[in-house]
Amino acid sequence: MNKDEALAQVKEKLTAHRYTHTLGVKETAISLAKQIGVDSEKAEWAAILHDYAKFRPKEEMKTIILGEGLDPDFISYGEELLHAPAGACLVRDELGISDADILRAIMWHTTGKKGMDGLEKVVFLADYIEPNRNFPGVNAVREEAEKDIDRAVILALSNTISFLLKKSQPVFPKTLEAYNDLIMTKHK
């Protein structure tokens, strides 16, 4: 499968709005990857495929997560988290993508995790700051991303955690771990 075929597969699974988002993530991921010296081919692939499962039935995604033995917290902390881990499995099984780096970047693009590698940070951040996103705080993260990707990821995580706290919603444990890990690493 080439990238055009992958985009066609993804387009079939997404709304027009979400497909436009995916194209924005793709371009942003390529740019960020080049900026920090990460494999831009892998970044492009992960970005194209990151929302592959976004509109799958929730029960199907839960079954995949449990059947694969993935962290059950993905199910406990809100349905918005399901598409990332389920998507990594579906991309592997339905599209034949076997690159572990790409699959990990897809799996963690929504929540982040402790010890994120460069590709995981690129896809996480590209999903957050792509040009079609418009919400309070996104421009500050975009500006920071031009200077320091780690600080941009910290700011994105901080914004996400604050947003969830203001809505009295639980925060996925690995999101807190990602934030703490980067804060502690950047301040050493």
CORCOR-V760694 format. One record per residue. N is the residue number from 1. RES is the residue in one small letter. PHI is phi in whole degrees, 0 to 359 (999 if undefined). PSI is psi as a letter, one per 40 degrees, with the letter a starting at -180 (* if undefined). D_CENTER is the distance of its C-alpha to the mean C-alpha in Angstrom with 2 decimals. Layout:
((N,RES,PHI,PSI,D_CENTER) (N,RES,PHI,PSI,D_CENTER))
This chain:
((1,m,999,h,21.88) (2,n,260,i,21.28) (3,k,294,d,18.54) (4,d,296,d,20.71) (5,e,295,d,21.12) (6,a,297,d,17.42) (7,l,300,d,17.00) (8,a,295,d,19.99) (9,q,297,d,18.63) (10,v,294,d,15.42) (11,k,302,d,17.70) (12,e,297,d,19.85) (13,k,266,e,17.20) (14,l,243,i,15.95) (15,t,288,i,17.92) (16,a,300,d,19.06) (17,h,299,d,17.10) (18,r,289,d,13.73) (19,y,293,d,14.84) (20,t,300,d,15.71) (21,h,302,d,12.27) (22,t,300,d,10.99) (23,l,297,d,13.85) (24,g,294,d,13.02) (25,v,296,d,9.51) (26,k,301,d,11.56) (27,e,294,d,14.25) (28,t,294,d,12.39) (29,a,296,d,10.58) (30,i,299,d,14.12) (31,s,297,d,15.72) (32,l,297,d,13.72) (33,a,299,d,14.15) (34,k,295,d,17.82) (35,q,299,d,18.19) (36,i,251,e,17.40) (37,g,79,f,18.70) (38,v,262,i,15.76) (39,d,303,h,16.35) (40,s,288,d,15.54) (41,e,294,d,16.23) (42,k,295,d,13.54) (43,a,298,d,11.04) (44,e,296,d,12.48) (45,w,300,d,12.41) (46,a,298,d,8.78) (47,a,294,d,8.14) (48,i,302,d,11.04) (49,l,262,e,10.05) (50,h,299,d,6.42) (51,d,252,f,8.31) (52,y,309,d,11.43) (53,a,261,e,12.23) (54,k,310,d,11.53) (55,f,250,e,15.32) (56,r,289,i,16.65) (57,p,302,h,19.16) (58,k,303,d,17.99) (59,e,295,d,20.73) (60,e,298,d,19.74) (61,m,294,d,16.22) (62,k,299,d,17.95) (63,t,298,d,20.49) (64,i,297,d,18.09) (65,i,301,d,16.40) (66,l,291,d,19.93) (67,g,295,d,21.45) (68,e,273,e,19.15) (69,g,71,f,19.96) (70,l,281,i,16.45) (71,d,306,h,16.31) (72,p,293,e,18.04) (73,d,299,d,16.57) (74,f,304,d,13.61) (75,i,277,d,16.51) (76,s,283,e,18.33) (77,y,251,f,15.94) (78,g,114,i,15.37) (79,e,292,e,14.69) (80,e,295,e,11.55) (81,l,274,e,9.82) (82,l,297,d,11.55) (83,h,293,d,9.81) (84,a,288,d,6.94) (85,p,292,d,9.84) (86,a,296,d,12.33) (87,g,297,d,10.59) (88,a,301,d,10.59) (89,c,292,d,14.22) (90,l,291,d,15.15) (91,v,298,d,14.03) (92,r,295,d,16.14) (93,d,280,d,18.99) (94,e,268,d,19.32) (95,l,251,e,18.40) (96,g,75,f,19.55) (97,i,278,h,16.64) (98,s,246,e,17.64) (99,d,294,h,16.10) (100,a,298,d,14.81) (101,d,295,d,12.73) (102,i,296,d,10.84) (103,l,296,d,10.61) (104,r,295,d,9.42) (105,a,298,d,6.53) (106,i,294,d,5.66) (107,m,301,d,6.94) (108,w,254,e,5.34) (109,h,292,e,1.57) (110,t,266,d,4.10) (111,t,255,d,6.95) (112,g,72,i,7.26) (113,k,196,i,10.58) (114,k,297,h,13.93) (115,g,73,f,14.64) (116,m,300,h,11.37) (117,d,274,i,12.61) (118,g,301,d,12.48) (119,l,296,d,10.22) (120,e,298,d,7.47) (121,k,296,d,8.31) (122,v,300,d,8.57) (123,v,289,d,5.31) (124,f,304,d,3.94) (125,l,289,d,7.31) (126,a,300,d,7.77) (127,d,297,d,5.73) (128,y,282,d,7.92) (129,i,250,e,11.02) (130,e,308,i,11.59) (131,p,301,d,15.32) (132,n,275,e,15.41) (133,r,281,h,13.89) (134,n,212,g,16.91) (135,f,206,i,17.09) (136,p,304,h,18.93) (137,g,96,e,17.69) (138,v,294,d,15.30) (139,n,294,d,18.11) (140,a,296,d,18.70) (141,v,292,d,15.18) (142,r,302,d,15.70) (143,e,297,d,19.08) (144,e,294,d,18.01) (145,a,298,d,15.47) (146,e,289,d,18.60) (147,k,255,d,20.35) (148,d,206,h,18.23) (149,i,296,d,14.54) (150,d,297,d,14.95) (151,r,294,d,16.67) (152,a,293,d,14.12) (153,v,295,d,11.38) (154,i,302,d,14.25) (155,l,295,d,15.05) (156,a,297,d,11.68) (157,l,297,d,11.76) (158,s,301,d,15.43) (159,n,299,d,15.11) (160,t,296,d,12.86) (161,i,298,d,15.35) (162,s,299,d,18.25) (163,f,301,d,17.23) (164,l,294,d,17.11) (165,l,297,d,20.35) (166,k,297,d,22.09) (167,k,267,e,21.48) (168,s,54,f,22.72) (169,q,251,i,19.67) (170,p,290,i,18.67) (171,v,254,h,15.93) (172,f,304,h,13.97) (173,p,306,d,15.82) (174,k,288,d,13.14) (175,t,291,d,11.72) (176,l,297,d,15.36) (177,e,297,d,15.73) (178,a,298,d,12.98) (179,y,300,d,14.80) (180,n,300,d,18.16) (181,d,299,d,17.51) (182,l,291,d,16.60) (183,i,299,d,19.46) (184,m,291,d,21.85) (185,t,288,d,21.02) (186,k,288,d,21.34) (187,h,258,e,24.57) (188,k,279,*,26.37))
